[in-house]
């Protein structure tokens, strides 16, 4: 996946996880709370992966721009 896709998926999973966690708390379902926490963690990981991909892409572009200026 691309960096933007990872970021969007991560944010969506974080939001869905928060909803599940809140629903679990409201209904007293520890299973649903745990699922929500897991989904939020997955979302954070996806967003971090997207951020890392973007940082690598930005650094690569910066190096390429510098190399092109020297030509």
Secondary structure as UniProt FT lines:
FT   HELIX           3..27
FT   HELIX           30..70
//
